[in-house]
């Protein structure tokens, strides 16, 4: 008899929980989960490099990577003039450090880290939506020399570009 009462209570509890959950569906939302409706286009300023790393190709690579990422995403249409929003990116630091020492104290691996300062601006309401730093890093084998280092920097730039696009379209 006790097991029947316990079973009935469990069924009744399950029924009320299901009813509450189903009545709440559609009420959940993310804060800042999307762009304001009036932002439909974006102007991407050429990336500046204030890192003093000395390789000017990286700023051009990042500008092209951002354009490619925004085109692939499709949320905002890229427009040079009269865009409803504007993205400004500055590479502030490219840092290279020893990551791993091999047997006999020989350097095996290096870490490169890229930091960018990014401003996302609302041209309609004339205000900054957000301003923040993005940092990504990657490793390369020292035996790969400058080719490995530069490829590692490009990978970090791609990762930063993906993070920037995600932050713009999600409103974070």
C-alpha positions as CSV (number, residue, x, y, z in Angstrom):
1,X,0.0,0.0,0.0
2,X,2.8,2.4,0.9
3,X,4.6,1.8,-2.4
4,X,1.3,2.6,-4.3
5,X,1.0,5.9,-2.4
6,X,4.6,6.7,-3.0
7,X,4.3,5.8,-6.7
8,X,1.2,8.0,-7.0
9,X,3.0,10.9,-5.3
10,X,5.9,10.5,-7.7
11,X,3.6,10.5,-10.7
12,X,1.7,13.5,-9.4
13,X,5.0,15.3,-8.8
14,X,6.3,14.5,-12.3
15,X,3.0,15.7,-13.8
16,X,3.2,19.1,-12.0
17,X,6.9,19.5,-12.8
18,X,6.2,18.8,-16.5
19,X,3.3,21.2,-16.5
20,X,5.5,24.0,-15.0
21,X,8.4,23.4,-17.4
22,X,6.1,23.3,-20.4
23,X,4.5,26.5,-19.4
24,X,7.9,28.2,-19.1
25,X,9.1,27.1,-22.5
26,X,9.9,30.1,-24.7
27,X,10.6,32.3,-21.6
28,X,14.3,31.6,-21.6
29,X,16.6,34.1,-23.3
30,X,20.3,35.1,-23.3
31,X,21.2,38.6,-22.1
32,X,22.9,40.3,-25.0
33,X,22.3,37.3,-27.2
34,X,21.8,39.2,-30.5
35,X,22.5,42.4,-32.3
36,X,20.2,45.4,-32.1
37,X,17.7,45.2,-35.0
38,X,19.0,48.5,-36.5
39,X,22.5,47.1,-37.0
40,X,22.4,45.4,-40.5
41,X,25.8,46.4,-42.0
42,X,29.3,46.7,-40.8
43,X,32.4,48.7,-41.9
44,X,35.7,47.0,-41.1
45,X,38.5,49.5,-40.8
46,X,42.0,48.4,-41.9
47,X,43.7,46.7,-38.9
48,X,46.5,48.8,-37.4
49,X,49.6,47.2,-35.9
50,X,51.0,48.9,-32.8
51,X,52.9,45.8,-31.7
52,X,56.3,46.8,-32.9
53,X,56.9,43.2,-34.0
54,X,58.0,44.5,-37.4
55,X,56.0,42.3,-39.9
56,X,53.5,44.5,-41.7
57,X,51.8,41.6,-43.5
58,X,50.0,40.5,-40.3
59,X,47.7,43.5,-40.1
60,X,46.7,43.0,-43.7
61,X,46.2,39.3,-43.1
62,X,43.9,40.1,-40.1
63,X,41.9,42.6,-42.1
64,X,41.3,40.0,-44.8
65,X,40.5,37.3,-42.3
66,X,37.9,39.5,-40.6
67,X,36.3,40.3,-43.9
68,X,36.2,36.6,-44.8
69,X,34.8,35.6,-41.4
70,X,32.0,38.3,-41.6
71,X,31.1,37.2,-45.2
72,X,31.0,33.6,-44.2
73,X,28.8,34.4,-41.2
74,X,26.4,36.6,-43.1
75,X,24.7,38.2,-40.1
76,X,26.0,41.7,-41.0
77,X,26.6,42.8,-44.6
78,X,30.0,44.4,-45.1
79,X,29.7,48.0,-46.4
80,X,32.5,50.5,-46.7
81,X,30.4,53.7,-46.6
82,X,27.3,54.5,-44.5
83,X,27.4,51.2,-42.5
84,X,25.2,51.0,-39.4
85,X,28.1,49.7,-37.4
86,X,31.9,49.9,-37.4
87,X,34.7,47.6,-36.3
88,X,38.1,49.0,-35.4
89,X,41.0,46.5,-34.6
90,X,44.5,47.3,-33.4
91,X,47.1,44.6,-32.9
92,X,48.7,45.8,-29.6
93,X,51.1,42.9,-29.0
94,X,52.7,40.0,-30.7
95,X,54.8,38.1,-28.2
96,X,57.1,35.2,-28.7
97,X,58.5,33.2,-25.7
98,X,60.2,29.9,-25.1
99,X,57.6,27.2,-24.3
100,X,59.5,24.0,-24.0
101,X,63.1,23.0,-23.3
102,X,64.3,19.7,-24.6
103,X,66.9,17.3,-23.2
104,X,70.3,19.0,-22.7
105,X,68.7,22.5,-22.3
106,X,67.9,23.0,-26.0
107,X,64.9,25.0,-26.9
108,X,62.3,22.8,-28.7
109,X,59.1,24.8,-28.9
110,X,58.0,28.5,-28.8
111,X,54.7,30.1,-28.0
112,X,53.4,33.1,-30.0
113,X,50.6,35.2,-28.5
114,X,48.6,37.9,-30.3
115,X,46.6,40.6,-28.4
116,X,44.2,42.9,-30.2
117,X,42.2,45.9,-28.9
118,X,38.8,45.9,-30.6
119,X,36.0,48.6,-30.6
120,X,32.6,47.8,-32.0
121,X,30.7,51.1,-32.7
122,X,27.0,51.8,-33.4
123,X,27.0,54.4,-36.2
124,X,23.2,54.9,-35.8
125,X,23.1,55.8,-32.1
126,X,26.7,57.2,-32.2
127,X,27.9,55.1,-29.3
128,X,30.4,52.4,-28.5
129,X,28.7,49.0,-28.1
130,X,31.7,47.4,-26.6
131,X,35.5,47.7,-26.4
132,X,37.7,44.8,-25.3
133,X,40.9,42.9,-25.8
134,X,41.2,39.6,-27.5
135,X,44.2,37.3,-27.0
136,X,45.1,34.0,-28.7
137,X,48.2,31.9,-28.8
138,X,49.7,29.0,-30.7
139,X,52.9,26.9,-30.5
140,X,55.5,26.0,-33.1
141,X,58.6,23.9,-33.3
142,X,61.8,25.9,-33.4
143,X,63.1,23.6,-36.1
144,X,60.4,25.1,-38.4
145,X,62.1,28.6,-38.1
146,X,60.4,31.7,-39.4
147,X,58.0,29.7,-41.5
148,X,56.7,27.9,-38.5
149,X,56.6,31.1,-36.4
150,X,54.7,33.0,-39.1
151,X,52.2,30.2,-39.6
152,X,51.6,30.0,-35.9
153,X,51.0,33.8,-35.8
154,X,48.5,33.5,-38.7
155,X,46.7,30.7,-36.8
156,X,46.4,33.0,-33.7
157,X,45.2,35.8,-35.9
158,X,42.5,33.5,-37.4
159,X,41.4,32.5,-33.9
160,X,41.2,36.1,-32.8
161,X,39.2,36.9,-35.9
162,X,36.7,34.1,-35.1
163,X,36.4,35.3,-31.5
164,X,35.8,38.9,-32.6
165,X,33.1,38.0,-35.1
166,X,31.4,35.8,-32.5
167,X,31.5,38.7,-30.0
168,X,30.0,41.1,-32.6
169,X,27.1,38.9,-33.7
170,X,26.3,37.6,-30.3
171,X,26.4,41.0,-28.7
172,X,28.7,40.0,-25.9
